[in-house]
Amino acid sequence: MAKSPAWQRKEGKSPSGGLNAKGRASLKAAGHDIKPPQPEGGARKKSFCARMEGMKKKLTSAKTAKDPNSRINKSLRKWKC
């Protein structure tokens, strides 16, 4: 059985949220255009934060939305949203 790409496994995910360099590299190899987080600001950060806050409200359970260790909350913290 073939292994799934690193970005789908624990080794490609950052413990503090989002993907690490290995995860981004495996996504790039699959043809995706992915960049590291942009916590210092800019249009990309504003767009990401707005999109993820909406996903947090609409697509997560109340338990996940309040859990500080959920993937969505970790990524929002990493992006400083």
N, C-alpha and C positions, 0 to 999 in steps of 0.2 A: 504494500500500500504506500502511495506517495505521501511525503510529508507536506503539510500545509505551509504556505509562505511564512516567513518570520514575523511579518506584521500581524498575523492572525494568532501567533503563539506568544507565550509569556516572554520569551527571550527577545522579542521585538518591541515590547511595550515598556515604557518607563514607569517605575514604581510611583513617581509623582504625577503621573497622568500623561496621556498622549503616547507618541511613538518615540523610541530612541533612534540613534543613528542607524543601527542595523535594521530596524523596522522600516525606516524611511528608504533605505537602500533597497530592501526587498520590494517595496511598493514601486520604486522607480524602475526596477528591473522588469516589473510587470507592465510597464508602460504608463504609470500614473505620474502626474506632475505634482509632487508634494514638496513643501518647504518646511523648515523648522518653525516653531512658534515665533510670533512677533510681539513680545510683551511690551516693548517700548512705545508702541502706538502706531498710528497710521490707518489708512482706509481698510487694509486687510484685517487688522485687529477689530476695528469697529464692526465690520461685516460679520466676522466670525462670532464675536460676542453676541450680537443681535440674533444670529441664526441659532446658536447653541442655547441661549436663554429661552427662545421659543420652543426648541426641542425639549428642553428640561420641563417646561410647563405642559406641553401637549403629549409627549411620547414616553414619559416616565411615570412610574407609580409614585404615590406620595412618600412611600418609604425610601425609594431610590433618590428622590429629589432632596430629601432631608439628610441622607447618609453622606457624611463628609468624605468617605472613602469610595464612593461610587465613581466610575470612570468619567462620567460627565462633569461631576463636581471637581475632580482632580484636574481635568483639562481646563475648566473655567478658571481655577486658581492659577494654573501654570501660565495662562494667557493674561492673568491679572484683570479679569473681567469684573 
